[in-house]
Amino acid sequence: MCGLAGFVGEGDIDDLGAMTRALIHRGPDGEGFFFDKTTHVYLGHRRLAIIDIGGGHQPLWNENGTVAVIFNGEIYNHLELRAELVTRGHVFRSSHSDTEVLVHGYEEWGAALPERLNGMFAFAIYDQNRKELFLARDRFGEKPLYYAWRPGLFAFSSELGSLAHHRGVGTALDPYALQKFFAYGYIPAPYALYHGCAKLPGGCHLRIKLDGSEPRVVRYWKFLIDPDPRLLERSEDALAEELRELLIQAVRRRLIFDVPLGVFLSGGIDSSTVAAAAAMHLPAGSLETFTIGFTEPSFDESPYARTVSEALGTRHQQDTLDMDGARVFIPEVLDRLDEPLGDASIMPTFLLSRFTRRRVTVALSGDGGDELFAGYDPFAALAPAQLYKSFVPNGWHRQIRRLADLMPLSTRNMSIDFKIRRSLAGLSYAPSMWNPVWLGPVEPDAIADLFHQPLAADELFSEATALWNRDPKQSLVDRTLEFFTNFYLQDDILTKVDRAAMMSSLE
């Protein structure tokens, strides 16, 4: 929705201008700057106006000019927080800016502010009195935030390409991050492609003093499955009804915008549920839904989307992606991608975003449903995989893999030969590595060949194995849910949607 950039230390207004201009696609509606040559603090912002269109310009300051914020995202509970802050004596100048809530919320709660926010966000707060910067990112990492630190410079931005426009950052590749990319198909936080740069992980905040001391990263939240025994006392119907109400409430919170809004609709359970919840709160026939179809039938879900649209009475729009069209868009998408991403679905997501932006400024999607509700194919593979691992010796397994490699290749979506080869690849490793190998583009042995050095699989997948092994009593399903939500959702799915949408200035 917006782009933010800034730094403390070496550099000048030319660096800030270059960093901010590189984010114009994230914020085509305006820009704002602040710099103080005495403290060497530089803040830049590009704005996509969603709420408080006439106001909300950034950097936004408190009433006495001591605390400023630059912000990317939406705070869905900003009206409740505003009411609470007003009772505590804070004075607001805007009528409904969620950005202003961050300034006064930081004054009131300090580093505990992110824990009180219901929303998607990345922001940087400059506190003149404390002589520090405070940066934070939302729990699931919906909004991106990169930073670089070295003696004499701390710089940050919404995108790595923008960060690299500061002359002190540089674009030397980090070989370790590149190895992680080949292992996962994305670069997991906190790693970043350029040496000396990092992603602030979702659910973390960062503080850095203006004296140049090392930044301090603190985790304030993490997605972990720790079941509440009291839930076992409640009926399944009662829990299902609570879930339904929470989903409806979550969608309702996301409908408070001052610009036109629509829904990405694939016809699957996730996006159909979101569209149905949105239709409950909008005038009949006013909701717009958008779909991308495919000329390859095994990939095409557009008939399901049309069925859902007809049932809900939405104003439905559809475009189609074929191979010739994809070839045209691939160079443009790759050129603007910022970091490498091994997820081919960024192509239809880009086309869908560009198509949607012609009519609306904000779109809701069902991303995250598969991660939270075990919707991916690997969840169905867990029990057979465990059984296979128990009864098939390693020698037999190697022979079975050789036979599977003789199967004819199919280009159909999730073809049987693809499932068999991918399943057997994961089963060549310990259970802690099944999920990343099943999803990853290149097996560890091949990565070692690419980099001409020995690379241990448990080191390549160290983040995934550490999470997998945190609680030996957990079921395979719960461990897999934690893997998908903490890694694949944040650094692949949400990254893909953010980049593809922002290329078209769509929130």
N, C-alpha and C positions, 0 to 999 in steps of 0.2 A: 504494500500500500504506500509505503514511503521508503526513502533511503536516507541513512544517516552516516556521517563520516566525521572524523576529527583526529586530533593528536595533541600531545603535550611534549614539548622539547624542540629539537631541531626541526627546521622547516619554516615556511612562510605562507603568505596568502596564496601564492601561486600553487603550492602543493595542495592546499585546501580546495582551491578552485578546480584543480584537475581531478581530485578525488570525488568531489561532489558532481561535477559534470558527467563523470562516468556512471552516475546513478540516475540520469535523467529519465530513463525508461521506468524506473520505480516511482518517480514523482514528477509528472509532466506539468502539474498545476502551479508550481511556484518553488522558490528556493529561499533559504535564509542562512545568514552567516553571523558568527561572532568570533572575534579574536582579541586577545590581550597580549601585546608584545612584552609586557612586564612579566607576566606569569608564563608566557609561551603556551597559552591554551587556545586552541583553534577548534571551532565547532561548525559543521555544515549540514544542511538538510535539504532534501528534495521531497516535495509534498504531492501526494495523490489525495485530493480532498474527498472525504467520505462522511465525516461528522463535523458539524459546525463549519460549514464551507466558507462562510464569510470571515470567520475568525480562525483560531487554531494555528496561526503562523508560528514557525519555530526557527531558532530556539525560543522557548516559552519560559518566562521568568516569573518568580513569585513577586508579591507586591512590593517588597523592598529591594529587589534586584540582587539578591545574594545566592539564589539557587535557580539554575536553568536546566531544561531538559530538551533533548532531541529524541524522537520516538518514532518507531515503526510498529504498527499493529492496531489492535482494538481492545479496550478494556470493557467487558460486557457488564460488569457490576459497578460501573463508574457512578451511576446515579445514587446507589446505596452508599458508596464510599464518600461521595460528595456530601450527602446529608449528614453522615457521621462527622466528617471534618468540619462542617459548618458549626455543628453543636460544640466542637472543641475550639472554636474561635477563629478558624481560618477564613480569609476573605477571598472570594472568587470574583474574577472580573468577567468571565464568560458565563453564558447561560447553560451550556451543556457540553463543554469540551472535555473529552476523556483525558486529553493530554494534561490539562491543568490539574487533574486529580493526582497525577504522578508527582508533580512539584510539591503540593501540600502533603501528600501521603508520605513522601520522603522526609519532609520536615517533621512530621508527627511520629513516624515509625522507623525511620532510618533503614538499615539493611533488612529489616523484617517486612518491608513494603512488598516485595514480590510474592510472599506467602499469602497476602491478602487479595491478590489480583486474580480475577476470573477473566481470562482472555488469552490472546496470542500477542506476544510483544518482544521487542528488543529495544532497549533504550539506554541512553547515557545521560547521567545527571552530573552537572558541575556544581560543586559546593565551594563557594568562595571562602567562607569562614573556616571550613575544615581543610581547605587547600587540597582537595582530592576529587577524583572522578569515581563515580559508581555506575557500573554497567550491569545489566541483567538480561536474561533470556527466559522465555516462558518454559513451562514444565516439559512439554513434548518437543520443543525446538521447532515450532512452526515458523518463527521468524529468525532469519540468519544473523549472525554477528561474528565477525572475524577480528583478530587483533594481532599486532606484532610488538614485541618488546625487545629492546637492546639498550645498552648504556646510552643515555641522552635522548631516547625517543620511545614513546608509547603511542601507537597509532591504532585506529579501529575503523571498521566500516561494515556496511551491510553485505558487501561482496568482496571477494578476494581480488578481483580485477581492479576495483576501485582502490583498495588498500595499496596495491602495487603501484598506483600512480603517485604515491609519495616517494620522492627521490631517495629516501633513506631506507626503504623497505627491500626492494630488489625482487628478482624473479628466479633466483637459483632454485632448482627443484630439490625437494627433500626426498631422497631415495627411499627412506623408510615409509613415508606416506604413500609413495608410488607403489611400493610392495603391498601395502594395505589395500590400495585400489584394485590391484589385480586379484587379491584374495577375496574381497567382498563384492567388487563391482561398484563400490562407492568408497569415499574416504571417511572413516568413522571419526567423530569428534573424540578428542580435541585436535586431531591431526589436520593439517592443511597441506596443499600441494607445494607451497613455496617454503623454503628453508627459513626458519625463524618466525613463521606465522602459525596461528592456531585458530581453531573454532572455540568459542565459548560454548560448552555443552549445554543442552537444554536442562532446565532445572538448576542452573548455577548463576551466581552473581560474582562480580569482580570489583575489587577496590584497588586504586593505585594513588599514592600520594604524589603531589606535584614535585617533590624533591628528587624524583627519579628512582625511588626504591622499587623493588620487584613487585609486580602485581600479585594480589592474593585472591585466588579463586576459591569460592566456598559453594558447596552443593546444598541447596535448601529443599530439594525434593527429588525423589527418584521413583519410577514405576516399579514396584515390587509386589508380588502376590503373596500376601500374608492373610489367609482367610480368618474371618471373625467367627469363632465357634457359635456365637449367638444366632448367626444366619441359619444354622441347621435346625433351629427351633421354629423357623417360619416356613410356611407352605410355598411350593413352587409358584402357585398362582399369585400369592402376595408379592413375591419377589419380582415376578414378571410385570405386575402392575406398577410397582415402584420404578422399575427400569423404563417402562413406557412413559411414565410421567417425567422422569429425568430427561429422556430423549426429547420430549415435546418442549420441556422447559429450556433445554440447551439450544434448540433451534429457535425458539421464540426470542431468546436473548440476542441472537445473531441477525435479527430482522430489523434492528433499530439503526437505520441509516438514512441519510439525507439525499441519497442517490438511487437510481434504479437498481433492482436486484433480481437475480435469477438463480437457477439450480442446474448443476451438471447432472444429467440423468442418463445412466447406462442401462437401466432396466433391472439391475441387480438389487439385492435386498438392501444394501447400505444406502445407495443414493435414492432408491424408491422410498425408503423410510424417511429420509431427510425431506424429500419433496412432499410427502404426505403430511408431515408435521408442519412444514411451511404453509401448505395450502389451508391448514386449519385456522391460521391467524391472518390470512389475507383475503380481500374481497374475492368472491367467486369469479373464476376466469381471468384473474389478473396475474397469476404466477407464470413466469416464463421459464421453460426448461430447454436445455440444449444437449444435443447428442452428436457424436461422430460415428458414422457407419464405416464399414470396410467392404471392399469388393471381394475379399477372401471370406467365404461363408463361415469358416471355423472361427474367425476372429470377430465376426459381425454380431453385435447384440442389439442393434437398432430396432428390430421388431419388438423386443421386450420393452424397450423404452417407449415406443409408440403405444403399446398396450397400457402401460402405467399412466402415461400422459392422458389417454382417453378416459381412464378410470378416475383420475383426479381433476380432469377438466382444465389442464394447463394449456398455455399458448406455446406449442412445441415447435422448435426449430432444429433442423438436421442438416449436417454437411457430411461429405463422404471423402475418405482418404484412400487413394490407390497408390500403387508403387511409383508411378510416374510423378504424382504429386509429392510423395515423400522425397524423391530424389531432388526435387526443386528446393525443398525446405531444409534438407540436411545441412548444407554448408552454413546457412544463416543461423540455425539453431546451435550448431557446434561452435561457431564463432562467438556466440553470446552466452555460452553455457557457464563460463566462469571457472568451474572445476570439472574434470572429467567425470562422467556418470555413465555406467554401463547398463542403463535401463532404456531399451528401445521405445518404451511407451511414452517417452518424452515427446516423440513426434506427434502422435494423435493428441496428446495433452496440449501441445503448443497450438495445433490447428484448432482444437476446441476452444482454447482461451482466446485466440484471435477472432474466431467466429462469434463467440459470446460477447466480446468487448464492443462489437458493433451496435449492440442494443442495451447492454447494462454495464455498470461499473464494478459491481460486486457479485460474486457467485458462490453459492454453497456447494459442497461436494461431500461424498460419503467416505473420503479417505480416512483410514484408521479403523474402520469396522472390522476388516479381516484380522487385524492385529489384536483387537480387543475381544473378538468373538470367535477366534480359531477358524477363520474362513479359508485359509490357504490349503493347497494340496498337501504340503508336508505334514500337516496335522493328521491327515488320514493315513499317512505313511508310517507314523511313529510305531504303532502296535505291530504291523508286519515287519518293520525293520528290527524291532527288539526280538521278535521270534526268529527271524533270519539269522541275526547275530548270535543267538543262543545255540543254533543247530548246525550252522554251516562253517566248517573249518576255513582258515585263511587260504590254504592251498586250493580248496574247491572254489572259494570266492574268486581267486585270481583267474581260474579257468572259466568261470561263469562270465566274468567281465570280458574276457577275450571273445567268447561266443556272442555276447551282446553287441560287441563292436562290429560284428559281421551283419547285423540287421540293416536293412535298407533305411536310408534317411527319409524322413517325411518333413514337409514344410507346414503341415497342419498345426494349429495351436494345441499345445499339450498332447502331442501324439504319443502313442504307446511306446514307440522306440525311444523317444525323448525321456519319458518317465522312467523307463527301465534303466537307461544309461545313467541318468542323473541319480537315481536311487542307489545304484551300485557304486557310483563314485563316492557318495557320502559314507556308505557302509565300509569303505576301505579305511576309515578312520574311527577314532573313539567317538562315542555318542555325544560328547561335548562339542564335537566339530561337525556333526551331521548337518545341522541347519545352515551354517555358513558355506559348507562345501556344496550342499544342494542348491544354494542360491548363487554361489560365486561363479565367475566366468572362467577361471583358470585354477587347476589343482596345484597344490603346493610344490610338487616335483617339477611341474612345468614352469612355475614362477622362479624356482631356483635356477633352471636352465636359462631363463630370460635374463636374469641378473648375474649369471656366471658366478654364483656363490651359494654355499649351502644355506638353506633356509628351513628351519624347523616349523612344522605345521602348527604346533602349539604356540609358537611365537607369532606367527602370522595372524592367528586367531585368538590372541591372548585376551582381548576384551570379552569375546564370546565365551571362552572357556572359564574365565574368572566368574562371570555371571552364572553360568551353568552349574558350577561347583559350589556356589555360595550356600546352598541348603540341600544336602544329600537326601533329605526326606521328601523333597518335592517330586511330584509326578512329572513324567516326560511332557505332558501337555502344558503344565504350568511353567516349566522351564522354557519351553518353546514360545509361549506367549510373552515371557519376559524378553527373550532374544528378539523377537520380531518388533516388539514395541519400543525397546530401548535402542536398537540399532537400525533395523531395516526401515521402520517407520520414520525415524528422525532423519537419517542421513541418505535415504533413497527416496521414499515416497513423498515426504513433505518437501524435501529439497527439489525434487522433480516438479512438483506442482507450483512451488514458489517461483522457480526460475522460468518455467514455461508461461505462467500467468503474467509475471512481471515484464516479460519481453513484450507483452501487449498492454501493459499498464492496467491489468485486471487484478482486482483484489479477490 
